[in-house]
């Protein structure tokens, strides 16, 4: 039985929980996966491997319906299916049947398989979902019965659903559905408990919901109401205030109006036991999409019925995840989107990408976050309770909560979207071509991880020059999820619905018949009193004698009429209108006043005159030309000299008002001041890099390079481009960029900084020996500049770590530390903090290393670039695994991995995956460990990162070794040893591990020289594994000193905190 059918069972159906004792097989998917036959749990080995267990989970989730072989193959082998994938599925089905003990439980259908839906098989999620559905059905009229049902559901909740498939794409929607049902059960139980007066139960359930979803307002308000209803007003107010602080800290917003009303009720002691729980109102803010169709009210919405039907059909198809509405400017895309949003029968979020937000990382995602967390309107005042429109942004782009911490904010958006979403939900975006790359990546994550979510967006038919197709960015690797719909001009039939035959003929013969053009002409003619409406509402000529005049105006277009209106406005108004036309976005009056060198009252007066003339409109976003034609005409009529001067005036005004540096740079470029523009582009790119918005940074850097002359600014741009390319995993491009920066650097100190950056890149990604050579050159070029010399010495000290030269590295570290402290260089200080943490780790002082890495990850002054370069959170997770705490280490690593995936950073992604693999091996989750190691290795090889290739091979070998597959482990460690020649740290590790494997295979003679090498050359951390290998070697030989060697290794491991080795060494020590 599928999840959706199970949750909607009739209330009278027997509870499957009563039938569990009569079931032949029971399957547990909540918490740990388990299968029981006749009450006895079946061990994992009876399935013959993880793939059979995964396939059984998939069959269980689709119970009663056919699971096709194709769907199974795609989920089981997402990247590289075996040659005979269909045959492999049949083998897995055979193993499952044997494990279940009854072949008839898995039925073969046409092209797939079905797990039977009868009472021979009991499934915990079906019991859980049935109880949740029954509770929801009873909640409004029988809260006692609802509370009983919700309690039954919560009793079956044993933990995270499908925990083994947490990262599997096929399981995401199922997991979200079950997690959402658990939240519904908690909130439903709290609501029902309040209704029956059981405030203690209400507090317990609401507290759990609020703890699991700390930014969810419904859960927070239920807890406040429950505490107040129980008589603890102080705790209720404290809980509310804590929730308000979380919203401010995490999202940068305030609680909703409904929430504030509840707080006032608590203050006034108006909450009493038995008061109904706070209902979840629709997240709705009345309004329309603005901008694209300001004149739409002059004519009805016509000519798009077939398109609306087509789009409705596409949205009804759950396989279609993105619908792209394309059309030329003025084709009515915005109006169509607004009409659709008002008519679809599902929750809708309506957004509009801003032109000025294209280079502002997270701008559109911030609008989405504000929308989802907007104040909830009362349902009775809402014309469209399913529609959510974007609220006006009161903060500048730099104040966006997404700017400071992109991955953290991405998780906040994901939580908010999941809380808002229903089984079928829609995000509608107007002008997608202006969406920034970070927001597109966030929308792709939402599309992948929010069940039932679809996206519809508008964009021009022809993509913007030099930018990728935003729809492809939304679809990711699966372009088949996109459907495109193209808008054509109005037909003559469409025109006949809104105007008479004479006007229709003139419009058809003299214009492109685009809706915007036709509407602008009607506006112009109406302003000139040449047309009027007839009794049926269609437009017609006021005087048939004016036919030739109307035709001439239509043929000339609206431009002469606009020019006439502009000419009638006093000079201050014309100046303000010119500046608005050049800005190309809404602007506050204060910016216009500064640019025009007018006082604010005079500017407001000028804008009022323009508004009365129908030339501008104003709202909370600012002032803009009334139509695109107005802006185009004013800009086109500018004298070239005046255009340059006004762009420079705008750049100065924007800088004075702390405007976006990218916009300042664009106006400086348009104003002809290319050197100043290059500096502004560099500053803007640096801000984007610090926000981890690498693609936006690359676009700005490219513009800056086009404007810059040889020298300091150009060198800085090349250096930043190298860093952006490194973080994107394009290491060859990064090296080329840094070489270009080196060639442009005008001084020795600047050359030294570039060489230090290149040295670190080489040390980590290619060769520690080459990195050391480059660091020496950086030291030589630094001269007497303390900051440059400190950074160069720090880079050399880091290379020493990877070359296993800890003493030399320590000496250089101390010299670098003195210089950095004297100069106050934050970047050099961050590198030195990392050096201290890594030195403690490689020296085998694991407890100290874990503490230092935690401090580094939490340090508020550490730049995002440094955190991304070094990834202290994942490294700390690795240290915890070595300390004998693999579960805690895995949690740290998974947090870093979520960051890496969201920020799309392949280098960091690979690092997290190999660390994760080692933690999983320590937890005996061998299959998952091998999968993670293979994924890490694939990324590292793709980006040609030598260190992570070696690390991935080490993790792969450990996964195989811990699973007992010594032959394949040997192959992995030998390859790691080969790669590790360039990075001795991994060479020592690989030698020790390979020696262990060979001892396990009985090949002690081959193992001895490898173990000797590891003991002599490895860093202290690797020598722990070498001592373990030596103890195993002596034990295998039956040597007299075997126990003594094991005891010495045990004592060293305990002293260092390397507790992961203690159990085995203790066994060897006797």
N, C-alpha and C positions, 0 to 999 in steps of 0.2 A: 504494500500500500504506500503510495507516495506521501510525502510530508504534507503537501497541500490538502489532499483528500482526507488524511487522518485528522488534521486539526479541525476540519469542518464536519466531523461525524455528528449525526443526530444525538441529541442529549440522552435519548433512551437507550442507546447502544450499551451493552455491558462493558464494564471496565476491564480491559485486558489484564490488569494486575490480578484480578480474581482468577484468571485462567493460567497464570504462570506455572502453578504446580502441575497442571495437566499438559503442559507443552513439552514436546519432545526435545526441542532446542530453544535456548534463550540467548539473545544477542544483546550485549551492552555496548552502547556507543557514547554514553555520557560518562565523562571521566576516562578511565582506562578501558581500552577495547578488550572485551572478554566474550568468549563463547562457552556455553555450558550444554552438555548432553546429559539428560536425565539427572540434572542437578550437580554434575561434576564438571569443573572448569577444564577445558582442553588446553594443553600446553601449546605454545607457539609452534613448536617443531612439527606438530601433526599436519600443519598446513604446508610444510616444505618451503617456507620463505615468506618474505614480507609482501611480495606481489599478490600472492593468493589471499592474504589477509586483507590487503587493500581492495581487491576485487570483491570480496565478500561484503565489505563495508559499502561499496558502491551498489551492489545488488540489494543490500538492506535498505538503503536510502530510497531506492526506486521500487520497493517491494510491491508486487502486484502489477507492475508495468514492465515492459520489455526494456532491458538494457542492451543496446546494440553493440556488436563487436567493435564497430568503428569508434563508438564513444569510449569503450573500454580501452582500446589500443591507444587512443589519444591521451587518456588519463594515465595509463600505466607507463607509457614510454613517450613523454611529451616532446623529446628532442630527437631521438634516434631509435625508431622502432626496430626490432629484429627483422631479419629477412622474412621469416615465416611468422609474422605477428599473429595472424589468425590461429595458426596451429598452436602457438604458445598460449593463447587465451584458452583454447580447448584443454590444454594440459592443466592450466590453473583451475579451470572449472572441475576437472576430474579430481584434483587434490581437495578442493572445497567439499565436493560430494562425499569423498572418503572421510574427511574430518567431521562432517555433520552426521555421518552414519546412516543417512537415508538419501539415496540418489534422487528420489522423487521430489525432494525439497527444492532442487534447482531444475526448472523445466526449460527445455530447449524450444525456442521459437524461431520465426523466420529472421535469420540474421542476428540473433542475440539470445539472451537468457533472462529468466525471471525467477526471483525467489518467491515461492508460493505465499499467498496471503491468508492461508487458513490458520486454525488454532494449533497446528503442530509446531509453529514457530512463534516465539514471543520476542518482542523488540521493545526495549525500554523507552526509546524516544516516542513511540506510538502511544504508550501509556502517558508519558509526560505531556505530549501535545494534546491528547484527548482531554486530559484534566484541565489544561490551560484553556482550551476552547470552551469546556463546560463552565468554567469559572467566569469567563467573559460573557457567556450567554446569560448567566444568572445574576450578574453583578447589579444590573439596574433595578431588578424587581425582587430579588431574593438574596440579600447579602450574606445571610448565614450559609446557604448552600454554596454560594460563590467562594466564601472563605474556606469551606471544607475542600472544595475542588482545587483551589490554589494551593492549599497545604499539601494535598495529595501530590500535585505536580512537583512542588519544591522538595518533597521527600524523595522523589526519584532522581533529583538533580545531584549527581555525584561529582560534578566538576566540568571542566571545559570539554565541550563536545568535539569528537573527532580530533583528539589531541595529536594523534600520530600523523594527521594530514593537515597540520596547521598551515603549512606553506604550499599545499597542493592547490593549483588553480581550480580544479574540478570541485573541491570541497568548500570554496569560499562562500558561495551562496547558501549552502546547507548550514555551515557554521553560523553565518550571520542570522539565518532564519531561527535557529535554535537559541542563539544568544539573545535575540530580540524577544523570543517567546519567554525566556527566563526572566528578562526584565519586565515583560508584561505580567508574569506571574507574581513577581515581587511587588510591583506597583498595584496590581489588582488585589493582592492579599492585604496590602496596607490600606487601600481604599475600603475594602469590605470590612476589615477590622475596625476602622474608624466608624463605619456606618452602624456596626453592632455594639460599639462602645468598648471594644477590646483595645485600649490605647497602647498597652504594652506590646501586643503583637504587631500593631501598626508601626510603632517605633522600631521594632526589630527588623521588620521587612523593609521599611523605608530607609533605615540606616544602611542595610546591605545594598539596596539599590543605589543609594547616594555614594557609598564607598566604591562600588564597581563603575559608576558613571558620574564622576565628581563634577562634571560641567553640565549635567542634564538638569534643567530647571524643574521639570515635573517631579523628579525624585527628590530634589532638594526641598521643594515646597511641601510635598507630602510629609517629609520628615519634620519640617517646621510645624505644620498643622497637627501632626500626631503628638509632638512634644507639648504644644500649647494645649491640645485637648486633654492631655494627661495632667495638666496643671503646672507644668514646668516652663513658665514663660521665659525665664532667664536662659534656659538651655535652648529654647526655640529661637530667641533673638540672637544668641551666640551662633547657632547653626546657620541662621540666615546671613549674618554678617560674614561668617567664614566663607559661605558660598559666594557672596558678593566680592570678597577679596580674590577668590580663585578666578572668577570671571575677569576681574581687572588684570590680574597677573598673567593669566594664560591667554586671554583673548582680547584684552584691551577694551571691554565693553561693560555696561552696567546691567543690573537685573531689569527685567521687563516691568512695565507698568502694573500688570497683574501681580507680580511678585511684590512690588512695593506696596500695593494695596493690602496684600496679606500681612506684610510686616506691620502696617498701621493697625490692622485688626488685632494682631497679637498685642501691640502696645496698648490698645484700648480694651484689652481683655474681652474681645468679642467672640473668641473661639471657645466653644463649649463641647464637652463629650457628646458624640452623636451628630455633630455638625458634618454635613456631607463633605467628602474630600474634594480637594481642588480638582476641577475637571481640566483636562488637557484641551485648551482651545486651539483652533487652527492657527498655524503660523502665517498670518496674513497681514499685509499692509496694503490698503487700497492704493491704486495707482496704475500708471501705464508705462510702457517702455517709452523713454523720451528720446528725442533727438532726430531720428531718421524720418519722421513723418509728422512734423508739427502742424501741417496744414491739412491733415487728413479729414477734419470735420467738415470741410467744404463740400465733400461728395461722400456718398455712401460707399461701403466696401463692396466692390463689384469685380467680376471677372476672374475670381479665384476659386470658384466652387469645386471644380474638378481637382485642382491642386490640393485643396483642403481634404477632399475625400482620399486622394492618393496618400497624403501624409498620414491621415488617420489609419489607413490600411498598414502603412509601414510601422507606425507606433504600436499597432495591435500585434505585430509580429515580434515575439520576444527575442528572436535571434538577431534582430536589427537593433544595434545599440547606439548608433549615431546617424541622425538625419541632417544632411547639409542642404540648406536652401540657398541656391546661387542665383545671382542676377546682376545686371548692370546697375550702376548708380541710378537711383530714381525709379527702380522697377517695383517698389512697394514691398521690399523684404521685411522692413520693420513693422509695417502695418499688418502684413500677413502673420508675422510671429505673434504680435499682440492679440490678434483675433483668435489664433489657435490656442494661445495660452488661456484665453477667457472661456474656451468652449470644450477643451478636453476634459474628460471625466477622471482626472487623477491629480494628485498634488503636483504643483508646478512652481519652480523657482525661476523668476524672470530677471535676467541680467543684461547689461549692455557694456561691452568692452569699450574703453575710452582710448582715443587716439594717443593721448599723452601717457597712457599706461603701458604702451608696448615695450618700453625699455625700463619699466618700473617693476622689478621682480615681485611677484605675488599680488599685483594690483587687483586683478580680476578675482583671484582666490580670496582676497581680503573682502571684496564686495560680497562674495558668496557667504563668507563667514558672518559678516555683519547681517546679511539677510536672514540666515538660518537662526541667528540669535536675536533677531529684531523683537521689539515689543510686540506682543500678541494683541491683535485687535479683537474686540468683542465680536462674537459670532453674529449677534443680531444686527451689527452695523456693517457686516461684510457682504458686499454684493457677490463676491466670488470666493467662498471659503476655501477653495482648493488652491487659490493663486497666491503666491508670495512674490512681491516685487522688491527690488533692491532699494533699501533706504538711502537717503542722501548721505554722502560721506562727509562727516564734519571734520575729520582729521586729514592732514596732508598725507601724501603717499609715504613720506618718510616716517610717519607715525603709525603706519600699518602694523598690526601685530604679526603679520607674516614677514615683515622685513628683517626683524631682529633675529629670528630663529626659524628658518624655513621648515626643516623637518618637524620641529615641535609643533609649529602652527599647522602643518599638513595633517598631523595626527588630530589636532583640534577640529579641523574642517571635516575629517573623516568621521570623528565621533558625532559632530553636529549633524552631518548628512545622514548617518545611520539612525540617529534619533528622530529625524524628520521623515525619513523615507517610509513608504508603505510598499506592499508587494509590487506596485507599479507606480513609478514616480518619474518626473521629467524635469530636467534643467534646460531652460531655453535661454540662448545667448545671442544677442544681436551684435553684429559687427565683429565676428570672431577673428577677423584678420588683424585686429588690434590687440588681441590677447597676448600677454607676455608668455615666454617659454615656461617659466616656473609654474604659472597657473595652468597651462596646458598639461604639464606633467601631473599636476594635482588632479585635474579633471580626469586624466587617464587612470589615475589610481582609484578615484571614485567610481568610474565606470567599471573597473575590474572588481572592486571590493564591496560595492553597495548593491545588494540584491535587487534586481528588477529596475535598476536606474537606467534611463535612456537620456540622451542629449540631443537636442535639436538646436541648430545654429544657423545664422545667416552669414554670408560673406560674398564678395564680388566674384563674378565668373572667372576673372583673371587674377591669379594670386599676386600679392605685392612683389615688386622687384626685389630680388636678393633674399627672400624669405621662403621658408619651407611651407608646404600646404598645412594649415593648422588642423584640418580634418585628419590628415595622416598622423599628426602628433597625438591627436585624441585616440585614434584607433590603435596606435602602437604597431605591434608586429602582425596584426590581423586586419588588413584593409577590407576583408570581406564583411566586416561589421558595419561598414558605412553604406548608406544609400544617399544618392544625390538627386535633388529636384531642382530643375531650372525654371526661372521665371521669364516669361516672354512679355513684350509690350502688350498694351491693351489692344484688343481687336476692335474693329468698327462696331461690332455688336455690343461690346462692353461700353464703348463711348456713347452709343445711342441710349444707354440706360441713364446717362447723367447729363446729356446735352442734346439740343435740337439738331436738325440736319445741317443747317448752315454752319454752325460752330463745329460740328463733327467733321464736315468736309474740310474746313480750314485747318483743324488740328491734324487730321489724317495726312493732308498734303504737305503741311509745312513743319511738322515736328516728328520726333521719333516714336510718338504715341506711348512713351513711358508714363506711368501714373504721375510721378513727381512733376514732369514737364507739363503735362496736361493740367494738373492742379495749379501750378504756378501761373500758367497762362490765364486760367479762369480767375485767379486772385487778381492778377494785373488788370484784366478787363473789368472785373467788378469794382476795383479801386478807381478806375477811370469812368465808372458809371456807364459802361457800354453794354453790359449784360445784366440779366435779372433772372429769377426763378419763375417758371410757369406754375399753374395750379398743381401739376403733378410732381413738382420739385425739381424738374430738369431745368438746365440753364439754357437761355435763349437770348437773342439780341433785343435790346430795349427798343431800337429803332432800325427797321429794315434798311433805312437809308445809310446806316453806318457800316453796311456790309464791307465796303472796300477799305474803310479805315480799320475795321477789326482784322480783316485778312492781312493788311499791311503790318499791323502790330504783331500778329501771330507769326508772320513770316520773319519779322525782325527779331522775334523772341521777346522775352520779358526784360532784356537788358536795357533798352532805351527807357522803359518806365522806371526801372530801378535807378538808373542814372539821374533821371529827373527828380525822383524823390530824394536822392542823396544830395543833389545840388541845392535843394530847398532848405537843407538843414544848416544851421550856423556852424562856423569853423570848429569850435570845440567838439561838437557832435561828430563832424566828419573825421576829426582826428581820432576820437575814441572808436568809431566804426572801423577805421583803417587798421588800428592796432588789433581789434578783435578779429578782423579778417586774416591778418597775418598769424595770429596766435593759433587759430584753427581749433580751439577748444573753449569751453566755458571759462570765464575769468572773473575774479572779483573786481569790484570798482576800485579797490585800493591799489591793485597792480596797474590798472589803466591810468590812475591818477599819477602814480610815480613815473610811469613811462612817458606820459604826455606832459609832465611837469606842471600839473594843475592841482589845485586843492581838491579834497574829497567832495565837499558840497558842490563845487562847480562841475566835477565829473558826474556826480549823480544827476544834476540838472540836465547835463548833456545827454545822458543815457535815457532820461525820461522823455526828452524831445524825440530821440531816436525811436523809442518804443511807441510813442503816439503816432509816429510816421510809419509804423509797421516795419521798421528796419532791424530792430533787435528784440529779443525776448530775454527775460530774466527769471531765474528761479533760485532755489537754494544752492545750486551748483555754481551759479555765476551768470554772466551775460554772454550771449552768443548772437551772431547774425540771425535774423528771423528765418531765412531760408538759405540753402546752399548757393542759390543764384546770387543773392545779395553779397555774400562773401566773395564769390568768384568774380563778380563785376568790380567790386571795390579793389580787390587785389590786382586784377588784370589792368586796371586803369592807372596804377601807380607808376610814376616816373622811376626809372631804375635807381637814380641817386636817392630819391625819397625812400624807396624800398630798403636800400642798404642802411640808411640812417635810422629808419624805424625798427629794423631788426636789432640794431645795436642798442636802441633805446629799450626794447623789450628785454634783451639779455641783461642789461644793467638793472632794470626793475625786478626781474625775476631773481637775480642774485641778491638784491637788497631784501626781497621778501622770502629768502631761503627756499627758492624754487628748486625744482629738480635740476641737477647739474647737467643731465643729458639734454634737457630742453634749453638750458642756457647755451650749451655748446652748439646746438642746432641753429640757434639764432645768431650766434657769433659767426658761424660758418656762412649763413645766408647774408650776414652783414659784411662779409669780406675780411674779417679779422681771423685769419687762419691760425696764427700762432696761439692766440688766446683760446681759440676753439679747441686746439689740440690739448692744451692744458686742462680745459674743462672736461673734455672727453676722457682724459686720463683720470681725473678726479672722480668722475661719474663711474668709470669702469672699476676703480678701486673700491668704491662703495658697493657695487654689485658683487665683486669678488668676496668681500667681507660678508655679504648676505648669502653667499653660496649660490648666486644666480649667474652661473658661468656662461650660459649661452647669451644672455643679455650683455654680459661683460665683453664677450668676444665681438658682438656686433658694434659696441661702442669703441672698443680698441681698434677695430678695422677703420671706423670713421676717423678716429684720432690719428692713425698712421697716414691716412690720406691727406690730413690737414697739416701734419707736423713737418718741420724742417729738421735736418740732422742735428743731433745734440741730445741734451739731457732728457727732454720730454719724449722724444722718439725712442730712446733707449729704455726709458721706464715703460712705455707702451709695449715694446717687444718683450720685456721681462714679465709684465703682467699676462701677456698672451701665452708665454711659456707656462706660467702657473695654471692658467685656465685650461690649456691643452693637457697638461699633466693630470689635472683632476678629472678631465673627460676621458682619460685613458689613452690619449693620443701622444704617446711618449716620444716617438720620432719627431713629430711636429714640435713638441716642447723643447727638445734638444736644438732643433733648427732655430726656434725663436730665441732661445738663450744665446746661441751663437751670434744671431743678428744683434741682440742687445749688447753683446760684448764688443762687436765691431763699432757700434754707435756710441758707446760709453765715452764721455769726454774726459774723464779723470781716472786716476789709478784707484781711488776709493770706490768709485762706481763700478769699475771693472771688477774690483775685489768682491763686491756684493753679488754681482752676477755670477762670478766664478764659484762663490760659496753656495749659491742656489743650485748651480749646475753640479757641484760636487755632491750635494745631498741627493739630487736626482740620480746621479750615477751610482752612488753607494747603495741606494735602496733598490734600484731597478735593473742595473746591468753588472757592475763590477765594483766591489769595495776598493780594490787596488786602484782602479781608475779614479774613483771618487777621492781617494787620499792624494793622488797626484794633483788633481784640480784644486783641492783645498790648500795644498802647499803653494800653488800659484796664487791663490787668493790671498794668502798670508803675505806673500812677497809684494803683491800689488797694493796692499792696504796701506803700506807706509806708516805714517804717524797718526793716521785717522783712527781714534780709539774704537768707534762704533764698527767701522769696516773690519778692523783687525779682530775685534771681539767676535763678530759673526764668522769670520774666516776660521779662527781658532775653534769655535764651537762646531763648525762643519768638519774640521779635521778630527776633533775629539769624537764626533759621531762615527766617522769612518773607522777610527781606532776600535770602537766597540764591535763593529761588524768584522773587523780583522782579528778579533780576539786579542787585542793589545791593550788590556785594561789599564796597566800602569802608565803607559805613555798617554793614553786618553785622559787619565786622571790629572796628569801634570798639565796638559793643554787646557783641560776644563778649568782648572784653578786660575790659569792666566786669563782665559776668556772671561771668567766670572769677575775678576777685578776690573777689566776694561768695561764690561757691560754695566757694572754697577756705577763706575765713574761717569759713563756717558748717559745712563738712564735709557738704554735701548730696549723697548718692550719685546721686539721680535727676537733679539739675541737672548733676552732673559727667558723667553718661552722655550727656545731651543735648549738652553741650559737646564731648565726644569725637566725637560724630557730626558736629557742626558743623565741626570741624577736618577730618574726613575728606571731607565733602561740599564744603567750601570748596576743598580741594586739587583735588578732581575737577572742579568747575565752573570753577576757575581754570586748568584745563588741565594741572595738575601730576600726571600720571597715575601715575607710579611712586610718588610720595609718597602719593597717594590709595589705591593698592592696598595699600601697607604699612599705612597707618592703618586701613583697613577690616579688614584681616586681624587687626590688634591688637585692634580693637573686637570682632570676632566671637569672639576667643579669650579675651577678658578675663574672668576668673572672677568678678569683682565686678559685672559688668554684669547688670542684672536681666533675666529673661526677657521682661518687658513691653517693655523698650527694644529688645531684639533683634528682637522681633516687630514693633514699630512701624517700625523702620528697616531691617531686613533687610540688614545689612552684607555677608553672604556673597554674596547675589545681586548686589548693587551692585559688589562686588569682581570678580565674574565679568564684569560689563559692562566694568569698567575694564581687565581683562586682554584682553578682545576688542579694545578700542580700542588697547591696547598691542601689538597684532599677535599675540596668543596666544589665538585663539578656542577652540581645543580645551581648553586649560586653563581658560578662562573658562566654557565649557559645563559642565565637570565641577563647578566651584564652584556654578554656577546650579542644576544638577540636584540637588546635595546640599540646597540650600535649598528646591527645589521638592518634594523628598520629604518634608521637614519640613512644608511648608505643606499638602500633601495629607493627611498623617497627622493633623496637628493640626486639620484642617478650618477653615482660616483663609482666607477668600476674598480679602481685601485683599492678603495676602502672596502668595497663589496667582497672582493677576493680575499682580502685580509680577514674580514669577519668570518667568512665561510670556512677558512682553514682552521681558525681558532675554534669555531663551532664544532668542526669535525673532531678535534682532539677532546673537547669536553664531552661530546656524545660517546666517543670511544670509552672514556672513563666511566660513563654511565651504562656501558654494555649495550648501547643502542647501535649495533654494528652496521646495520643496513643504512640507517640515516647518516651515520658517520661517513660511510663510503660515498653516499650521494653528495654530501656537503663537500667532501674533499675533491670529488670529480668536478663539481660546479666551480670551486675555487680555482682548480687547475685550468679549466676551460677559459675562464676569464683572464687569468694570468698569462696564458699562452696567446690569447687574442691580443692583449695589449703589450706583449713582449716584456713582461716584468720578471726579471730573473729571480729576484728574491722570493716573490710569491709563487713562482714555479717550483722552486726548491721547497718552500713551505707546504705547498699543496701536495707535492710528492711525499714529503714526510708524513703529513696527515693521512694520506691514502695508505701508506705503509703501516701506520699505527692502527688504522681501522681494520686492515686485513690481518695484522698480527694479533689484535685483540679478539678477532673472530676465529682465530686458529688457522687461517689460510696462509701458511708460511711461504709457500712457493710464490704466490702473487705479491706478498709483502716484500720478499727479497727483490723482486723486479722493481718495485717502487723505490726501495731504499737505494738500490744500485744507481738508478737514474738520478735520485736526489744527490747522491755522492758525486756523480758526474757534474751536475749543475753547480754543486756547492763549491767547486774549485774557485769560482770567482767571489764567493761569499763564505769565508772560512767558518763563520758561525754555524751555518747549516752543514758544512762539510763535517765538522766534529760531531754534530748531532746524528747525521746520517751514518757515519762510521760506527758509532756506538750501537745504534739500532740495528744496523746490518749484522754486526757481530752477534747481537742477541738472537736474531733470526737464525743465523748459521749454527749457533750453539743448539738452538731448539731442533734443528734438523740433524744434529749429530755431526756437523762438519767443523769440529773444534779447531782443527789445524788451520782452516781458512779464516776462522773467526779471530784467532789470536793476534795477527798483525793489525787488523782493523781496530780491535779494542785497544791495543797499545798506542796506535795513532790517536785515538780519541782521548786517551788518558793524558797524552803529552801535549796535544795541540788544542784541544777544546777549551772553551771558556769554562769557568767553574760550574755554571748551570749544566752544560753538556757533560761535564765530568761526573756528575751524579749518575747519569745514565751509563757512562763508561764504567764506573765502579760497580754498578748493578750488573752490567754485562760481564765484568771480570769475575764477580762472585758466581754468576751462572756458569762461566767457563770452568772455574776451579771445581765447582760442585759437580759438573758433568764429568770431569776427569777423576773425581775422587781424590783430589790433591789434599795433603795434610793441612794446608793453610786455608782451606775453603771456608770453614766456619769463621775463622778470624777475619778474613777479607770481607765476609758478609756483615760481621759485627761492625767493622770499621765503616763500611758503606752505610749501614743503618744509623750509626752515630752521626755521621756527616749529614745524612738526609734529615734526621730529626733536628739537628742544630740549625740547619738552613730553613726548616719548615717545609721541606719537599715531602709532604706526608703521603702523596700519591704512591711513592715507592715503598713506604714503610711496611705494609702487609707482606709483600713478597720478600723483601729483605729480611724481615723478622723470621719468616718461614725458613729461609736459607741459613740464617744464623743459628737455627735450632733452638 
